[in-house]
Amino acid sequence: MVGDVPTLKCFESVFSNILSVASVFIILVLFIMFAIGSFSYLTSLGNPEKVKKAQGTLKFAVIGFILFTGSYLIMNIICYVAFGQVGSSCPLFKFELPGP
């Protein structure tokens, strides 16, 4: 902010915060899916319908985990090949608007 007037630079921190919160939310949802699927599987008592439903929940939790970690890994590989940097120092993980 310049003199209490928001500028486009404020958008950088807002976008960064949204990505951070979204990542935490995705991890939380995946953990809950694993917990519910595991609990349902353990309490199904051999009922084929309940076992199939629990396996479906676990399957989608694993697919979500693979997609989430795979996208992060792919971004790190691209960043390493293009910029020689990995992790939070990578320019792909930083949203910055060019300034004057």
C-alpha positions as CSV (number, residue, x, y, z in Angstrom):
1,M,0.0,0.0,0.0
2,V,1.1,3.5,-0.8
3,G,-0.3,6.0,1.6
4,D,-3.2,3.7,2.6
5,V,-4.2,3.3,-1.0
6,P,-4.2,-0.3,-2.2
7,T,-2.1,-1.0,-5.3
8,L,-1.7,-4.0,-7.6
9,K,1.2,-5.1,-5.4
10,C,-1.4,-6.0,-2.7
11,F,-2.9,-8.5,-5.1
12,E,0.4,-10.5,-4.9
13,S,0.0,-11.2,-1.2
14,V,-3.7,-11.9,-1.5
15,F,-3.1,-14.5,-4.3
16,S,-0.2,-16.0,-2.3
17,N,-2.5,-16.3,0.8
18,I,-5.2,-17.9,-1.2
19,L,-2.8,-20.5,-2.6
20,S,-1.5,-21.3,0.9
21,V,-5.0,-21.7,2.4
22,A,-6.1,-23.8,-0.6
23,S,-3.2,-26.2,-0.1
24,V,-4.0,-26.5,3.6
25,F,-7.7,-27.1,2.8
26,I,-6.8,-29.8,0.3
27,I,-4.6,-31.6,2.8
28,L,-7.2,-31.4,5.5
29,V,-9.9,-32.8,3.1
30,L,-7.7,-35.6,2.1
31,F,-6.9,-36.5,5.7
32,I,-10.6,-36.5,6.5
33,M,-11.3,-38.7,3.5
34,F,-8.6,-41.2,4.6
35,A,-10.0,-41.2,8.1
36,I,-13.6,-41.7,7.0
37,G,-12.7,-44.4,4.5
38,S,-10.6,-46.3,7.0
39,F,-13.2,-46.1,9.7
40,S,-15.9,-47.3,7.3
41,Y,-13.7,-50.1,6.1
42,L,-13.0,-51.2,9.7
43,T,-16.6,-51.1,10.7
44,S,-18.1,-52.7,7.6
45,L,-18.1,-56.1,9.3
46,G,-17.6,-57.9,5.9
47,N,-20.8,-56.3,4.4
48,P,-19.8,-56.2,0.7
49,E,-21.8,-53.0,0.0
50,K,-20.1,-51.1,2.9
51,V,-16.7,-52.5,1.9
52,K,-17.1,-51.3,-1.7
53,K,-18.2,-47.9,-0.5
54,A,-15.2,-47.6,1.9
55,Q,-12.9,-48.7,-0.8
56,G,-14.3,-46.1,-3.2
57,T,-13.7,-43.4,-0.6
58,L,-10.1,-44.6,0.0
59,K,-9.5,-44.8,-3.8
60,F,-10.6,-41.2,-4.4
61,A,-8.5,-40.1,-1.4
62,V,-5.4,-41.8,-2.9
63,I,-6.1,-40.3,-6.3
64,G,-6.5,-36.8,-4.8
65,F,-3.2,-37.3,-2.9
66,I,-1.4,-38.4,-6.0
67,L,-2.7,-35.5,-8.0
68,F,-1.8,-33.0,-5.3
69,T,1.7,-34.2,-4.7
70,G,2.2,-34.9,-8.4
71,S,1.4,-31.4,-9.4
72,Y,3.8,-30.0,-6.8
73,L,6.5,-32.4,-8.0
74,I,6.0,-31.5,-11.7
75,M,6.2,-27.8,-10.8
76,N,9.5,-28.4,-8.9
77,I,10.9,-30.3,-11.9
78,I,9.9,-27.6,-14.3
79,C,11.4,-25.0,-11.9
80,Y,14.7,-27.0,-11.5
81,V,15.1,-27.4,-15.3
82,A,14.2,-23.8,-16.2
83,F,15.6,-21.9,-13.3
84,G,17.9,-24.3,-11.4
85,Q,16.0,-23.7,-8.2
86,V,13.7,-25.9,-6.1
87,G,11.1,-25.2,-3.5
88,S,9.9,-21.8,-2.2
89,S,12.8,-20.0,-3.9
90,C,11.4,-20.9,-7.3
91,P,9.9,-18.0,-9.3
92,L,7.0,-20.2,-10.4
93,F,5.8,-20.4,-6.7
94,K,6.0,-16.6,-6.3
95,F,3.3,-14.5,-7.8
96,E,4.8,-11.1,-8.6
97,L,3.6,-8.4,-10.8
98,P,6.3,-6.5,-12.7
99,G,6.8,-3.0,-11.3
100,P,8.0,0.2,-12.9
